[in-house]
Amino acid sequence: MKNEVVLSKILEIGELMLIAGGEVSRVEDTISRLCCAYEMTEAQVFSITTSIVVTVTTADGHVITQTRRIHTHDTDFTRLELLNELSRELCSNPQEEAYIQKKLDEICQVSEYSKWIYVFAYALISASFTVFFGGSFRDAAASAPIGVLLYFLVRFNRRINMNYIVSNLICSLLGGAAAVVLVKIGLGQNIDKIVIGNIMPLIPGLAFTNAIRDMINGDVMAGTGRLCESVLTAIALAVGFTVTLLVY
């Protein structure tokens, strides 16, 4: 197998790990170990949340550089775990391109939960946090369907590759508007409690945590970029819900 093809598959593994929610240090370490397993004498890996750059020196002295631009992000620990297992397998027993591609295709098809499980989770999280922050059970009953609405909005925005920050702004605007409507028709009582409950499924908690971990691990540039993205996302959520409350 040609070294260029090997490096392309290694980069694909790193790309999928980064998209699934893996921290930058884990991605860089995985790529470095895989390059070593495939007998590349030197590997220089640079990764941030939106890009991966790898330069390797092959056994015959050739220098190869490849890059990947990361356009989307998600949270999928099942996929991340499977990618980790694949990388460990390849480090101990390097395989050919066809085998790697087959495993990657299988991993990309894996879905831990069905769509309706996610619908139930969004409704439950929204309703539970509404009660947790002092809302009534009527507020929870209003918050649950808004949580379902937010799930389908998020799903649609990802399908059309909408910018993550803009997506959260739109979700918060429509979620806040739905809360106002439900309170006005008498289903909910306290609009602020309903809004708080609906914010929680959209909070970028994993991105913020990974940003701190990246900075602690010495990846200051990647951590700062991810932290800025998390803060901007939180601001977009706050602005969207605040606008609906001001109108109300």
RONU-742634 format. One record per residue: x, y, z of N, C-alpha, C in turn; chain; residue in one letter. Coordinates in steps of 0.05 Angstrom, whole numbers, plus 5000, padded with zeros to 4 digits. Layout:
N
((X,Y,Z),(X,Y,Z),(X,Y,Z),"A","A")
...
//
This chain:
248
((5017,4976,5000),(5000,5000,5000),(5018,5025,5000),"A","M")
((5012,5044,4982),(5028,5068,4980),(5026,5085,5005),"A","K")
((5048,5099,5011),(5049,5115,5036),(5028,5137,5035),"A","N")
((5022,5149,5011),(5002,5170,5009),(4974,5159,5017),"A","E")
((4968,5134,5008),(4942,5122,5015),(4941,5116,5045),"A","V")
((4963,5106,5056),(4964,5101,5085),(4958,5126,5100),"A","V")
((4972,5147,5093),(4969,5173,5108),(4940,5183,5105),"A","L")
((4928,5180,5081),(4901,5189,5077),(4882,5175,5095),"A","S")
((4885,5149,5099),(4867,5134,5116),(4871,5141,5145),"A","K")
((4896,5146,5153),(4902,5154,5180),(4889,5181,5186),"A","I")
((4891,5199,5167),(4878,5225,5170),(4848,5223,5172),"A","L")
((4837,5204,5157),(4808,5200,5159),(4799,5191,5186),"A","E")
((4815,5174,5199),(4809,5165,5226),(4810,5189,5245),"A","I")
((4831,5205,5243),(4834,5229,5260),(4811,5249,5255),"A","G")
((4803,5252,5230),(4781,5270,5224),(4755,5261,5237),"A","E")
((4749,5235,5234),(4724,5225,5246),(4725,5227,5277),"A","L")
((4748,5223,5289),(4750,5226,5318),(4745,5255,5326),"A","M")
((4756,5274,5311),(4752,5302,5318),(4723,5310,5315),"A","L")
((4710,5300,5294),(4682,5306,5289),(4664,5294,5311),"A","I")
((4672,5270,5321),(4656,5256,5341),(4658,5268,5369),"A","A")
((4676,5287,5372),(4678,5301,5398),(4704,5295,5413),"A","G")
((4723,5282,5400),(4749,5276,5413),(4766,5301,5416),"A","G")
((4781,5303,5438),(4798,5326,5442),(4822,5325,5424),"A","E")
((4834,5348,5419),(4856,5351,5400),(4880,5334,5407),"A","V")
((4887,5333,5433),(4910,5317,5441),(4906,5287,5435),"A","S")
((4882,5277,5438),(4877,5249,5432),(4880,5244,5402),"A","R")
((4870,5262,5386),(4872,5259,5357),(4901,5260,5348),"A","V")
((4916,5279,5358),(4945,5281,5350),(4960,5256,5359),"A","E")
((4955,5246,5383),(4969,5222,5393),(4962,5198,5376),"A","D")
((4936,5195,5369),(4927,5172,5352),(4941,5172,5325),"A","T")
((4941,5196,5312),(4954,5198,5286),(4984,5191,5287),"A","I")
((4997,5202,5308),(5026,5196,5311),(5031,5167,5315),"A","S")
((5015,5153,5331),(5020,5125,5336),(5014,5108,5311),"A","R")
((4994,5116,5296),(4988,5101,5271),(5010,5105,5250),"A","L")
((5020,5129,5248),(5043,5134,5229),(5067,5117,5237),"A","C")
((5072,5115,5263),(5094,5098,5273),(5089,5069,5266),"A","C")
((5064,5059,5270),(5058,5031,5265),(5062,5024,5235),"A","A")
((5057,5044,5217),(5061,5039,5189),(5089,5047,5179),"A","Y")
((5108,5046,5198),(5137,5049,5193),(5145,5075,5179),"A","E")
((5132,5096,5188),(5141,5123,5180),(5160,5133,5201),"A","M")
((5183,5142,5193),(5204,5147,5212),(5199,5172,5229),"A","T")
((5184,5191,5218),(5178,5215,5233),(5151,5226,5226),"A","E")
((5136,5236,5245),(5109,5246,5240),(5106,5272,5256),"A","A")
((5100,5294,5242),(5094,5319,5255),(5064,5325,5251),"A","Q")
((5049,5325,5273),(5020,5328,5272),(5012,5354,5285),"A","V")
((4996,5370,5271),(4984,5394,5282),(4954,5394,5277),"A","F")
((4939,5397,5299),(4910,5395,5296),(4898,5417,5313),"A","S")
((4877,5430,5302),(4859,5447,5317),(4831,5437,5311),"A","I")
((4811,5450,5321),(4784,5440,5318),(4773,5440,5290),"A","T")
((4786,5456,5272),(4776,5459,5245),(4796,5448,5224),"A","T")
((4819,5438,5232),(4839,5429,5212),(4858,5409,5224),"A","S")
((4868,5391,5207),(4890,5373,5215),(4911,5374,5193),"A","I")
((4936,5378,5202),(4959,5379,5183),(4979,5358,5193),"A","V")
((4987,5340,5175),(5006,5319,5182),(5029,5319,5161),"A","V")
((5054,5319,5171),(5077,5316,5153),(5093,5292,5163),"A","T")
((5098,5273,5145),(5112,5249,5153),(5137,5245,5136),"A","V")
((5156,5231,5147),(5180,5222,5131),(5178,5192,5129),"A","T")
((5178,5182,5105),(5176,5153,5100),(5202,5139,5104),"A","T")
((5201,5112,5104),(5226,5096,5108),(5247,5102,5087),"A","A")
((5238,5109,5063),(5257,5114,5041),(5265,5144,5039),"A","D")
((5257,5160,5059),(5266,5187,5060),(5248,5208,5047),"A","G")
((5225,5200,5036),(5207,5219,5024),(5190,5233,5045),"A","H")
((5185,5259,5040),(5169,5275,5058),(5141,5279,5046),"A","V")
((5120,5272,5061),(5092,5275,5051),(5077,5292,5070),"A","I")
((5062,5311,5060),(5044,5328,5076),(5016,5326,5066),"A","T")
((4997,5321,5084),(4968,5321,5077),(4953,5337,5098),"A","Q")
((4931,5348,5090),(4914,5364,5109),(4885,5355,5106),"A","T")
((4870,5361,5127),(4841,5356,5127),(4828,5381,5139),"A","R")
((4807,5391,5126),(4791,5413,5136),(4766,5401,5149),"A","R")
((4761,5409,5174),(4738,5398,5189),(4716,5419,5189),"A","I")
((4693,5411,5177),(4671,5430,5174),(4649,5425,5194),"A","H")
((4647,5401,5205),(4624,5395,5223),(4635,5384,5250),"A","T")
((4618,5386,5270),(4624,5375,5296),(4599,5362,5307),"A","H")
((4603,5341,5323),(4581,5327,5335),(4591,5315,5361),"A","D")
((4573,5302,5375),(4580,5287,5400),(4570,5259,5397),"A","T")
((4589,5241,5393),(4582,5213,5389),(4603,5195,5402),"A","D")
((4600,5189,5428),(4620,5174,5442),(4622,5145,5433),"A","F")
((4600,5134,5423),(4601,5107,5412),(4619,5106,5388),"A","T")
((4616,5124,5370),(4634,5125,5346),(4663,5130,5355),"A","R")
((4666,5148,5374),(4693,5154,5384),(4707,5130,5396),"A","L")
((4692,5114,5411),(4702,5090,5423),(4710,5069,5401),"A","E")
((4693,5066,5381),(4699,5048,5359),(4724,5056,5344),"A","L")
((4727,5082,5340),(4751,5092,5326),(4776,5087,5343),"A","L")
((4773,5090,5369),(4796,5084,5386),(4803,5054,5385),"A","N")
((4783,5037,5384),(4788,5008,5382),(4802,5002,5355),"A","E")
((4793,5015,5334),(4805,5010,5308),(4834,5019,5307),"A","L")
((4839,5042,5318),(4867,5052,5318),(4885,5034,5334),"A","S")
((4875,5024,5357),(4892,5005,5373),(4897,4979,5358),"A","R")
((4876,4970,5343),(4880,4946,5327),(4900,4950,5305),"A","E")
((4899,4973,5292),(4918,4978,5270),(4946,4983,5280),"A","L")
((4949,4993,5304),(4976,4997,5316),(4989,4970,5322),"A","C")
((4973,4951,5331),(4984,4925,5338),(4986,4906,5313),"A","S")
((4969,4911,5293),(4969,4894,5270),(4960,4911,5245),"A","N")
((4979,4925,5232),(4972,4942,5209),(4958,4926,5187),"A","P")
((4937,4938,5176),(4922,4925,5155),(4923,4941,5129),"A","Q")
((4912,4929,5107),(4912,4942,5081),(4889,4962,5079),"A","E")
((4889,4978,5058),(4870,4999,5054),(4841,4989,5054),"A","E")
((4836,4967,5040),(4809,4956,5038),(4797,4950,5065),"A","A")
((4813,4938,5082),(4804,4931,5109),(4797,4956,5125),"A","Y")
((4815,4976,5124),(4811,5001,5139),(4786,5015,5129),"A","I")
((4782,5016,5103),(4758,5029,5092),(4733,5015,5100),"A","Q")
((4734,4989,5100),(4710,4973,5108),(4703,4979,5137),"A","K")
((4723,4980,5155),(4718,4985,5183),(4707,5013,5187),"A","K")
((4718,5033,5172),(4709,5060,5174),(4680,5063,5164),"A","L")
((4674,5049,5143),(4646,5050,5133),(4627,5038,5154),"A","D")
((4635,5016,5167),(4618,5004,5187),(4614,5023,5211),"A","E")
((4636,5037,5219),(4634,5055,5242),(4616,5078,5235),"A","I")
((4618,5089,5211),(4601,5112,5203),(4572,5105,5202),"A","C")
((4565,5079,5199),(4537,5071,5198),(4526,5065,5225),"A","Q")
((4543,5064,5245),(4533,5057,5272),(4517,5080,5284),"A","V")
((4495,5074,5295),(4478,5094,5309),(4470,5082,5336),"A","S")
((4479,5094,5357),(4474,5082,5384),(4444,5083,5391),"A","E")
((4430,5104,5384),(4402,5107,5391),(4386,5114,5366),"A","Y")
((4360,5107,5367),(4342,5115,5345),(4334,5144,5348),"A","S")
((4321,5154,5327),(4312,5182,5327),(4293,5187,5350),"A","K")
((4275,5168,5356),(4255,5172,5376),(4266,5171,5404),"A","W")
((4288,5158,5408),(4302,5159,5434),(4312,5188,5439),"A","I")
((4323,5200,5418),(4333,5227,5420),(4309,5247,5425),"A","Y")
((4287,5242,5412),(4263,5258,5416),(4255,5257,5445),"A","V")
((4253,5232,5456),(4246,5229,5484),(4266,5242,5503),"A","F")
((4292,5240,5496),(4313,5251,5513),(4311,5282,5514),"A","A")
((4307,5294,5491),(4304,5324,5491),(4280,5332,5507),"A","Y")
((4257,5318,5504),(4233,5325,5519),(4238,5322,5549),"A","A")
((4250,5299,5557),(4255,5293,5585),(4274,5313,5598),"A","L")
((4296,5320,5583),(4316,5338,5594),(4303,5366,5598),"A","I")
((4289,5375,5578),(4276,5402,5580),(4256,5403,5603),"A","S")
((4239,5383,5605),(4219,5382,5626),(4232,5380,5654),"A","A")
((4252,5363,5656),(4265,5358,5682),(4280,5383,5692),"A","S")
((4294,5397,5675),(4308,5421,5683),(4289,5444,5689),"A","F")
((4266,5444,5676),(4246,5464,5683),(4237,5461,5711),"A","T")
((4231,5436,5719),(4223,5431,5747),(4247,5436,5766),"A","V")
((4271,5428,5758),(4294,5431,5775),(4299,5460,5782),"A","F")
((4294,5478,5763),(4299,5507,5768),(4275,5521,5779),"A","F")
((4255,5506,5789),(4233,5519,5803),(4207,5521,5788),"A","G")
((4206,5509,5765),(4181,5511,5749),(4160,5491,5760),"A","G")
((4135,5495,5752),(4114,5477,5760),(4112,5454,5740),"A","S")
((4095,5434,5747),(4091,5412,5728),(4077,5421,5703),"A","F")
((4061,5442,5705),(4049,5454,5680),(4071,5466,5663),"A","R")
((4091,5478,5675),(4114,5489,5660),(4129,5466,5646),"A","D")
((4132,5444,5661),(4146,5421,5649),(4131,5409,5626),"A","A")
((4104,5409,5628),(4088,5399,5606),(4090,5417,5582),"A","A")
((4095,5442,5586),(4099,5461,5563),(4127,5458,5552),"A","A")
((4146,5453,5570),(4174,5451,5562),(4180,5427,5545),"A","S")
((4167,5404,5551),(4173,5379,5537),(4168,5381,5506),"A","A")
((4145,5391,5497),(4142,5393,5468),(4161,5413,5455),"A","P")
((4169,5434,5470),(4188,5452,5458),(4215,5438,5455),"A","I")
((4222,5421,5474),(4246,5405,5471),(4246,5388,5446),"A","G")
((4223,5376,5440),(4220,5360,5416),(4224,5378,5391),"A","V")
((4212,5402,5392),(4215,5420,5370),(4245,5427,5366),"A","L")
((4259,5432,5388),(4287,5439,5386),(4303,5416,5374),"A","L")
((4296,5391,5380),(4311,5368,5369),(4308,5368,5338),"A","Y")
((4284,5372,5329),(4280,5371,5299),(4293,5395,5286),"A","F")
((4293,5418,5299),(4307,5441,5288),(4337,5436,5286),"A","L")
((4349,5425,5307),(4377,5419,5307),(4383,5399,5285),"A","V")
((4367,5379,5283),(4371,5358,5263),(4369,5369,5235),"A","R")
((4350,5387,5230),(4347,5399,5203),(4371,5417,5197),"A","F")
((4379,5433,5217),(4402,5451,5212),(4427,5436,5206),"A","N")
((4431,5413,5219),(4455,5397,5213),(4454,5386,5185),"A","R")
((4430,5378,5177),(4426,5366,5150),(4433,5386,5128),"A","R")
((4427,5411,5132),(4433,5431,5112),(4460,5445,5117),"A","I")
((4475,5434,5136),(4502,5445,5143),(4502,5474,5151),"A","N")
((4482,5482,5166),(4481,5509,5176),(4503,5514,5197),"A","M")
((4513,5538,5197),(4533,5546,5217),(4522,5540,5245),"A","N")
((4540,5529,5262),(4531,5520,5288),(4521,5543,5306),"A","Y")
((4533,5565,5304),(4525,5588,5321),(4499,5599,5311),"A","I")
((4496,5602,5284),(4471,5612,5273),(4448,5592,5279),"A","V")
((4454,5566,5278),(4434,5545,5284),(4424,5549,5312),"A","S")
((4442,5553,5331),(4433,5556,5359),(4417,5582,5363),"A","N")
((4424,5603,5348),(4409,5628,5350),(4380,5624,5340),"A","L")
((4378,5610,5318),(4351,5605,5307),(4335,5587,5326),"A","I")
((4348,5566,5337),(4334,5548,5355),(4324,5562,5380),"A","C")
((4341,5580,5391),(4333,5595,5415),(4311,5614,5409),"A","S")
((4312,5627,5385),(4290,5646,5378),(4263,5631,5375),"A","L")
((4263,5609,5360),(4239,5594,5356),(4230,5580,5382),"A","L")
((4249,5570,5398),(4242,5558,5423),(4230,5578,5443),"A","G")
((4241,5602,5443),(4230,5623,5460),(4202,5631,5451),"A","G")
((4199,5633,5425),(4172,5641,5414),(4152,5620,5421),"A","A")
((4159,5594,5419),(4141,5573,5426),(4133,5574,5456),"A","A")
((4153,5581,5473),(4147,5584,5501),(4127,5606,5506),"A","A")
((4130,5628,5492),(4111,5651,5495),(4083,5642,5487),"A","V")
((4081,5628,5465),(4055,5619,5455),(4042,5600,5475),"A","V")
((4057,5581,5486),(4045,5562,5504),(4036,5574,5530),"A","L")
((4051,5595,5539),(4043,5609,5564),(4018,5625,5559),"A","V")
((4016,5637,5536),(3993,5654,5529),(3967,5637,5527),"A","K")
((3970,5612,5517),(3946,5596,5515),(3939,5581,5540),"A","I")
((3957,5585,5561),(3951,5574,5587),(3963,5547,5594),"A","G")
((3979,5535,5576),(3992,5510,5582),(4014,5513,5603),"A","L")
((4030,5533,5599),(4052,5539,5619),(4045,5563,5636),"A","G")
((4060,5566,5658),(4056,5588,5677),(4079,5608,5677),"A","Q")
((4103,5598,5680),(4127,5615,5683),(4145,5612,5659),"A","N")
((4144,5633,5642),(4159,5631,5617),(4190,5629,5622),"A","I")
((4199,5642,5643),(4228,5641,5648),(4237,5613,5656),"A","D")
((4221,5598,5671),(4228,5571,5678),(4228,5552,5654),"A","K")
((4209,5557,5636),(4207,5541,5612),(4231,5546,5594),"A","I")
((4239,5571,5592),(4262,5578,5575),(4288,5566,5586),"A","V")
((4291,5567,5612),(4315,5556,5625),(4317,5526,5619),"A","I")
((4294,5512,5621),(4294,5483,5616),(4301,5477,5587),"A","G")
((4292,5494,5568),(4298,5489,5540),(4326,5497,5532),"A","N")
((4339,5514,5547),(4367,5521,5541),(4385,5498,5545),"A","I")
((4380,5481,5566),(4399,5461,5575),(4408,5441,5553),"A","M")
((4389,5431,5536),(4399,5412,5515),(4417,5425,5495),"A","P")
((4417,5451,5493),(4433,5465,5472),(4459,5476,5483),"A","L")
((4463,5475,5509),(4488,5485,5521),(4512,5469,5511),"A","I")
((4533,5482,5501),(4557,5467,5490),(4576,5458,5512),"A","P")
((4566,5441,5530),(4582,5432,5553),(4606,5416,5545),"A","G")
((4604,5398,5526),(4626,5381,5518),(4648,5398,5505),"A","L")
((4640,5417,5488),(4659,5434,5474),(4675,5451,5494),"A","A")
((4661,5461,5514),(4674,5477,5535),(4694,5460,5551),"A","F")
((4685,5436,5558),(4703,5418,5574),(4727,5410,5558),"A","T")
((4724,5403,5532),(4747,5396,5515),(4765,5420,5512),"A","N")
((4754,5444,5511),(4771,5468,5509),(4790,5471,5533),"A","A")
((4779,5466,5556),(4795,5468,5580),(4816,5446,5580),"A","I")
((4808,5422,5573),(4827,5399,5572),(4849,5404,5552),"A","R")
((4842,5415,5529),(4863,5421,5508),(4883,5441,5519),"A","D")
((4874,5461,5532),(4892,5482,5543),(4910,5470,5565),"A","M")
((4898,5453,5582),(4914,5440,5603),(4935,5422,5591),"A","I")
((4929,5409,5568),(4948,5391,5555),(4969,5406,5539),"A","N")
((4967,5433,5538),(4987,5449,5523),(4978,5457,5496),"A","G")
((4954,5448,5487),(4944,5456,5460),(4928,5482,5463),"A","D")
((4943,5504,5469),(4930,5529,5475),(4914,5540,5452),"A","V")
((4926,5539,5428),(4912,5550,5404),(4885,5535,5400),"A","M")
((4886,5508,5400),(4862,5492,5396),(4842,5497,5418),"A","A")
((4852,5498,5443),(4834,5502,5465),(4821,5530,5465),"A","G")
((4836,5550,5457),(4826,5577,5456),(4804,5579,5434),"A","T")
((4810,5567,5411),(4790,5567,5390),(4764,5554,5397),"A","G")
((4767,5530,5410),(4743,5516,5419),(4728,5531,5441),"A","R")
((4743,5545,5459),(4731,5560,5480),(4715,5584,5468),"A","L")
((4727,5597,5448),(4714,5620,5435),(4688,5611,5422),"A","C")
((4689,5588,5409),(4665,5577,5396),(4644,5571,5416),"A","E")
((4651,5560,5440),(4632,5554,5461),(4619,5579,5471),"A","S")
((4636,5600,5476),(4625,5625,5487),(4606,5638,5466),"A","V")
((4614,5638,5441),(4597,5650,5420),(4570,5635,5418),"A","L")
((4571,5608,5421),(4547,5592,5420),(4529,5599,5444),"A","T")
((4541,5602,5467),(4525,5609,5491),(4513,5637,5488),"A","A")
((4528,5656,5476),(4518,5683,5472),(4494,5682,5452),"A","I")
((4497,5665,5431),(4475,5663,5412),(4450,5652,5425),"A","A")
((4453,5632,5443),(4430,5622,5457),(4417,5643,5475),"A","L")
((4434,5658,5489),(4424,5679,5507),(4410,5701,5491),"A","A")
((4421,5709,5469),(4409,5730,5453),(4382,5721,5442),"A","V")
((4380,5697,5432),(4355,5687,5420),(4333,5686,5441),"A","G")
((4338,5674,5464),(4317,5672,5485),(4311,5700,5497),"A","F")
((4332,5717,5499),(4327,5743,5510),(4309,5760,5493),"A","T")
((4313,5758,5466),(4296,5773,5448),(4266,5766,5451),"A","V")
((4261,5740,5453),(4233,5731,5457),(4222,5740,5483),"A","T")
((4238,5740,5504),(4229,5750,5530),(4223,5779,5530),"A","L")
((4240,5795,5516),(4235,5824,5514),(4210,5830,5499),"A","L")
((4205,5815,5478),(4180,5818,5462),(4156,5812,5479),"A","V")
((4159,5790,5495),(4137,5781,5512),(4130,5802,5533),"A","Y")
//
